[in-house]
Amino acid sequence: MLKNILVTLCILGLTACSSSKSDSDRQLEKAKEEVALNSCIEKGVKYYQDIGSYPTLSTGESADLKIREKCDFNINMFD
């Protein structure tokens, strides 16, 4: 019985600690991530335009899809 109470208190304590970010902090973080993703995509479009492979790559793939894939993998891909 005592063990169950201690486990419950530990879980509640950990849950309280993990939710330390406020909703506004989470929204701000999400907005920053979106801005960074859009910036990466813009740089990717410019890169493929500069090498003459936009909107379709030489492989026949859509450059937009490839850019999104690369930016989702690494936000600094085109820096």
C-alpha positions in Angstrom: 0.0 0.0 0.0 2.7 2.5 1.0 4.7 1.5 -2.1 1.7 2.3 -4.4 1.3 5.7 -2.7 5.0 6.5 -3.2 4.9 5.4 -6.9 1.8 7.5 -7.5 3.5 10.6 -5.9 6.6 10.0 -8.0 4.6 9.9 -11.2 2.7 13.0 -10.3 5.9 14.8 -9.4 7.5 13.8 -12.7 4.4 14.8 -14.7 4.4 18.2 -13.0 8.1 18.7 -13.8 7.7 17.8 -17.5 5.0 20.4 -18.1 7.2 23.4 -17.2 6.7 25.2 -20.5 3.7 27.5 -20.7 1.4 27.4 -23.7 2.8 30.7 -24.9 6.4 29.3 -24.8 5.3 26.3 -26.8 3.5 28.5 -29.3 6.6 30.7 -29.6 8.8 27.7 -30.1 6.5 26.3 -32.8 6.5 29.7 -34.6 10.3 29.8 -34.6 10.5 26.3 -36.0 8.0 27.2 -38.7 10.1 30.3 -39.6 13.2 28.2 -39.7 11.5 25.6 -42.0 10.2 28.3 -44.3 13.7 29.8 -44.5 15.2 26.5 -45.3 12.7 25.9 -48.1 13.3 29.3 -49.6 17.1 28.7 -49.6 16.5 25.3 -51.2 14.3 26.7 -54.0 17.0 29.3 -54.6 19.7 26.6 -54.7 17.9 24.5 -57.2 17.0 27.5 -59.3 20.7 28.6 -59.4 21.8 25.2 -60.7 18.9 25.0 -63.2 17.1 22.1 -61.6 13.9 23.8 -60.5 11.0 22.9 -60.5 11.9 19.4 -61.7 15.2 17.7 -60.9 17.2 15.8 -63.5 15.9 12.6 -62.0 12.3 13.7 -62.7 11.5 14.3 -59.0 9.7 17.4 -57.9 12.3 19.8 -56.5 9.7 21.1 -54.0 9.2 17.6 -52.5 13.0 17.0 -52.4 13.5 20.4 -50.7 10.9 19.6 -48.1 12.3 16.2 -47.5 15.8 17.6 -47.0 14.6 20.5 -44.7 12.6 18.1 -42.6 15.7 16.0 -42.1 18.1 18.9 -41.5 16.9 22.4 -41.1 20.3 23.8 -42.0 20.6 21.8 -45.2 20.9 24.8 -47.5 22.8 27.2 -45.3 
